[in-house]
Amino acid sequence: MNRALKPKKCPQCRVVFTPARSMQKVCGPLCALSHAKKLADQKAARAQRDERKSLREKLEKAKTRGTHLRELQAAFNAWIRARDAGHACISCGRFHQGQWHAGHYRSVGSEPALRFEPDNVHLQCAPCNTHLSGNLIAYRVNLIKKIGAERVEWLEGPHVPKKLTIAEIQEMKAFYRAEARRLNKEAA
């Protein structure tokens, strides 16, 4: 039973042709060569993409808790800068064209439990944060105006240290990255 084969469209040159064999994909040898090369390139690209993905997963698994904390700190600081964008420096009250920092009222070294506390971190100009060690006296005065004396006294009080797990750190990192992205998109 020899049936006539239905016409097909060549995936390479887009010409409609009647295949000589039932499994024939392309119209001729030139299209067959270029189609085979295209398929090989796609396969190589897929393999390369899979290799990059597995390497990325291995690198993610190899990260230490400290590495995750540094990444979380960077995401948190970016969120603070996005949250307070358009505000003046919390310490000196000026707007300037230089670099902005996410300045901690209680430093990470003196009070690690407040490292990621939003009330403890505000937009601060680089000169105040770097050269004036946070300009804490002016910071406190303006912080009381911003969040109130009760919350400032809470910041100055004792705190139980937080021991975040890697899963919690990753969750917080994803949250702050998404929030910073959202705030930056709204500002644009």
N, C-alpha and C positions, 0 to 999 in steps of 0.2 A: 504494500500500500504506500505508494509515493504521493504524499500530499504536498501541495504547493505551500511554501513558507510565506508567512505574512511579511510585508515590508517593515523594516526597522529604520530608526534614525541613528546614524553614526554618532557616537558620543564625542568624537574628535572634530569632524568637519561639519556636523549637523545636516548632512545630506541624507535623504531617504533612499534606502537601497533594499534590494531583495537578497537575503543571504543565500549562499550556495549550500551551507551546512547549518543545521539547527542551532549549534552553539556559537556560531559566528557573531562576534560583537561589533566589528567595525567593517567599513566598506572595502578596504584594500590594504596592501602591505605597508604603505607609507603611514596610513592612519594607525595600523596595528603597532608599528614601531613607536610612534609618538604616544599612543595610548598606553603601551607597556611602560614607557619611560615615566609618564604621568603617574601611573599606579605605583611604580617603584618609588618615586619621589614622595608620594603620599604616605606610603608604608614607612619610609625612612623618617619622615617628619613625625609620624605617629610614634615611632620607636624613640625618637629623640625627645618628644614631649613626655612620654612615659618615663624615660630615664631621668629627665629633669624633675619630674614629680616625685619619683622615688628618692632622688638625692635631697630634694627639699624636705621630704618626710624624715629622712635619716638625720639631716641637720637639725630639724626641729626636735627630734628625740634626743639628740646629743646635747642640747642646751641644758645648762645648769640652772638651778633656782636663781642664782645671782644674775645670770643673763636675762632670764624672764623678768626679774625685778627691774633691771635697767631699761628694758623695753617698755615695761609698764610705766616707769617714771617718765620716759620720753613721751608716751601717749597721754599721760595725765597732765604733764606740763603743756603739751600742745592744746589740750582741752581748756586748761586755765587761760592760756593766751587767747584762745578763740572766745571763751566765755566773757572775758574782760576787755575784749577788743573795743577800742574807742574810748575807754576810760583812761584817766590820768594815772601816773605812778602812785601806788598806795602810800609810799613814803614821802616823796617830795612834792607830789601833786602836780607835776609838770608833764606836758606832752613833749616828746622829742622825736627826732628822726632816727635815732640809733636803735640798738637791739633791745628787745623786751625779754624779760625773764619771768618765770613763774617763781616768785620769791616766797619762801616759807617764813612765817612769823616765828614759830618754834622750829629750829633747824632739825634736819633729819638725824644728825648726830646726837643732839641733846634730847630729842623726843621721837624715836622711830615709830611709835604708835600713831603719830599724827602725820606721817609721811604723805598719806593719800587722803587726808581730811580736807574737803573743799574750803571750810572756814579758815583753815590754817595757811592757805596758799592763795596769793593774789598777784595781779599783774604788777611788775616792778621794773623800773628802768635798770639797765646794766650798771651804770655808775653807782646807784644806791646799793644794788645787790652785791656787786663785786668789790668796789673800792671802799664802800662805807659799811661793809659787813651786814648788809640788810637795812641799815639806817633804822634800827629797831625802835628808838624812842618816837620818832615821827610815825613809824609804821603803826605802833600801838595806838597813838592818838587818832590816826585816820581809821584804824580798824574798829575802834570803839564807835566812831561816827557811822561806819558802814554796817557793822553787824550787831552792835550793842555791847554794853559793858558785861552783861551776864555771860554771853557766849565767849567773850575774850577771857573772862575769869575761868570759864570752863577749860579753854585752851591752855591756860597757865597752870591748871591743877594737875593732879597725878592721873596717869592713864595706864591701863593694863596693856602690855605689849601684845601685838597681833602677830601670830605666826601663820602667814598665808601659805596655803598649799599651792603647788604649781598649777593645778586645775583652777583654783580661785584667782590666781594671778592672770592666767590666760583669759578667764571670763572677764575680769576687770579691764584687761588690755583691750579686748574686743569692744567692750562697752565704751571706753573713753575714746578709742579711735573712731567709732561710729558717731559719737556725740560731737567730736571735733569736726568731723567731715560734714555733719549736718549743720553745725553752726557756721562753718566757713562757707557752705553752699548758700545759707540764708543771707549771709553778709554780702555775697557777690552779686 
